[in-house]
Amino acid sequence: MNSDIRLALIYGSTREGRFCDVVADWAQRRVQRHGGYAVERIDPADWPLAGPLLRGDEARLQQLRQRLHGADAFLVVTPEYNHGYPAPLKALIDACYEPWRAKPVAFVSYGASSGGMRAVEQLRQVYGELHAVTLRDCVHLMHARRLFGADGELRDPQAAHEAMSVLLARLGWWSRALREARSVLPYEAAA
């Protein structure tokens, strides 16, 4: 089996002019620098789940399910909108129940003074209901637009880089442990 962890990097925002691209690009660079992960991006903007387009397109929905099933772990990059997480992210999560089970989910969040913490705390409840394992370790970027330069890099990166290193190390541990557990006994067979 390939030792690289198959990581789905999930965008949380679909807004026009979104800042999510900057944060997701930064997160992917940190993942690549850390090593040990094969990253696949999943952007809700590519899967219009709330509208009739995808709801009626079972083949396209099956493509999304396969991409999520293929992941060993998830890294959700989400903003906080009005003290919560964005609706397109919830639609993506709700579109497919089984792929999340017995897999770890980590978060990089951004927002104003909370850095997206309220969105993450709400998402923990959602993922818990889907039998996913959410990591305690997160990266929260307060006033993110001020933190990044025009080059897409953090102006003062030390704290965020350290937090991301811890997140990725622990995500790796959970990914390997749960991947092994699923190979020994599929989660659906446990109860």
C-alpha positions in Angstrom: 0.0 0.0 0.0 1.2 3.5 -0.8 2.5 5.1 2.4 1.5 8.6 1.4 -1.7 9.7 3.1 -4.4 10.6 0.5 -5.5 14.0 1.8 -8.5 15.8 0.5 -8.1 19.5 0.9 -11.6 20.9 1.0 -12.4 24.5 0.3 -15.1 26.1 2.6 -16.1 29.1 0.5 -17.6 29.6 -2.9 -18.0 33.4 -2.8 -16.8 35.4 -5.7 -13.5 37.1 -4.8 -13.1 34.6 -2.0 -10.0 34.7 0.2 -10.2 30.9 0.5 -7.9 30.4 -2.5 -5.0 32.3 -0.8 -5.4 30.3 2.5 -5.9 27.0 0.7 -2.8 27.6 -1.5 -0.8 28.4 1.7 -2.1 25.3 3.4 -1.2 23.1 0.4 2.3 24.5 0.3 2.7 23.7 4.0 1.4 20.1 3.4 3.9 19.6 0.6 6.8 21.0 2.6 5.8 18.6 5.5 5.7 15.6 3.1 4.0 12.3 3.3 0.7 13.5 1.8 -0.8 13.2 -1.7 -3.2 16.2 -1.9 -6.4 16.4 -3.9 -8.4 19.6 -3.8 -12.1 19.5 -3.5 -13.8 22.8 -4.1 -17.6 23.1 -3.5 -17.6 25.7 -6.3 -17.0 22.7 -8.7 -20.0 20.8 -7.2 -23.1 23.1 -7.2 -24.8 20.9 -4.6 -27.5 23.3 -3.5 -29.0 23.8 -6.9 -30.8 21.5 -9.2 -27.7 21.0 -11.4 -26.0 18.3 -9.3 -29.0 17.0 -7.4 -30.3 15.7 -10.7 -26.9 14.5 -11.9 -26.3 11.2 -10.2 -23.1 10.5 -12.2 -21.5 13.8 -11.1 -22.5 13.2 -7.5 -21.0 9.7 -7.8 -17.7 11.4 -8.9 -17.7 13.5 -5.7 -18.4 10.4 -3.6 -15.5 8.5 -5.2 -13.1 11.4 -4.5 -14.2 11.6 -0.9 -14.1 7.8 -0.5 -10.5 7.8 -1.9 -9.3 10.1 0.9 -7.6 8.9 4.0 -8.0 12.2 5.7 -9.5 15.7 5.2 -8.2 19.2 5.7 -11.0 21.7 5.6 -10.0 25.3 4.9 -13.0 27.4 6.0 -13.9 31.0 6.6 -16.3 32.1 9.3 -19.3 33.8 7.9 -21.7 35.4 10.5 -20.4 33.3 13.3 -20.7 30.0 11.3 -19.5 28.0 8.4 -20.5 28.6 4.8 -23.6 26.9 3.4 -21.8 25.4 0.3 -19.5 23.5 2.7 -22.5 22.1 4.6 -24.0 21.0 1.3 -20.8 19.2 0.3 -20.6 17.4 3.6 -24.3 16.5 3.5 -24.1 15.2 -0.1 -22.2 12.1 0.9 -22.4 10.5 4.3 -20.3 7.3 4.2 -16.9 8.7 3.0 -16.3 10.6 6.2 -16.7 7.7 8.5 -13.7 6.6 10.6 -11.4 9.2 9.0 -9.7 12.2 10.5 -10.7 15.8 9.8 -8.4 18.8 10.5 -9.2 22.5 10.1 -7.5 25.6 8.9 -9.9 28.5 9.5 -9.8 32.2 9.0 -12.0 35.1 9.9 -12.0 38.3 11.8 -11.2 38.4 15.5 -12.1 34.7 16.1 -10.0 33.4 13.2 -12.8 31.1 12.3 -13.0 29.3 15.6 -16.7 29.4 15.8 -17.1 27.8 12.4 -14.7 25.0 13.4 -16.6 24.3 16.6 -19.8 24.0 14.7 -18.2 21.7 12.1 -16.9 19.4 14.9 -20.5 18.7 15.7 -21.4 18.0 12.1 -18.4 15.7 11.5 -19.0 13.9 14.8 -22.5 13.0 13.7 -20.9 11.5 10.5 -18.5 9.3 12.7 -15.5 11.3 11.6 -12.7 12.1 14.0 -11.9 15.8 14.3 -8.5 16.9 15.5 -8.1 19.3 18.4 -5.1 20.9 16.7 -6.1 23.6 14.3 -4.7 26.7 12.5 -6.8 29.8 13.1 -5.9 32.9 11.2 -7.3 36.1 12.7 -7.8 38.9 10.3 -6.2 36.8 7.6 -6.3 39.4 4.8 -3.9 41.4 6.9 -1.6 38.4 7.6 -0.8 37.6 4.0 1.3 39.5 1.6 0.6 40.0 -2.1 2.8 36.9 -2.8 0.3 34.7 -0.8 2.8 34.1 2.0 2.3 35.0 5.6 4.1 38.2 6.7 4.9 36.8 10.1 4.7 33.0 9.6 6.3 31.5 12.7 3.2 30.8 14.8 1.0 29.6 11.9 3.8 27.4 10.6 4.4 25.8 14.0 0.7 25.2 14.4 0.4 23.7 10.9 3.4 21.4 11.6 1.7 20.0 14.8 -1.6 19.7 12.9 0.0 17.7 10.1 2.0 15.4 12.4 -1.1 14.5 14.4 -3.2 14.3 11.2 -0.7 11.8 9.9 -0.8 9.7 13.1 -4.7 9.6 13.0 -4.7 8.9 9.2 -2.4 5.9 9.5 -4.1 4.5 12.6 -7.6 4.8 11.2 -6.5 3.5 7.7 -5.0 0.4 9.4 -8.1 -0.1 11.6 -10.4 0.2 8.5 -8.3 -2.4 6.7 -8.5 -4.8 9.6 -12.3 -4.3 10.2 -14.4 -2.0 8.0 -16.2 0.6 10.1 -19.6 -0.6 8.9 -18.9 -4.1 10.3 -18.0 -2.8 13.7 -21.7 -2.5 14.9 
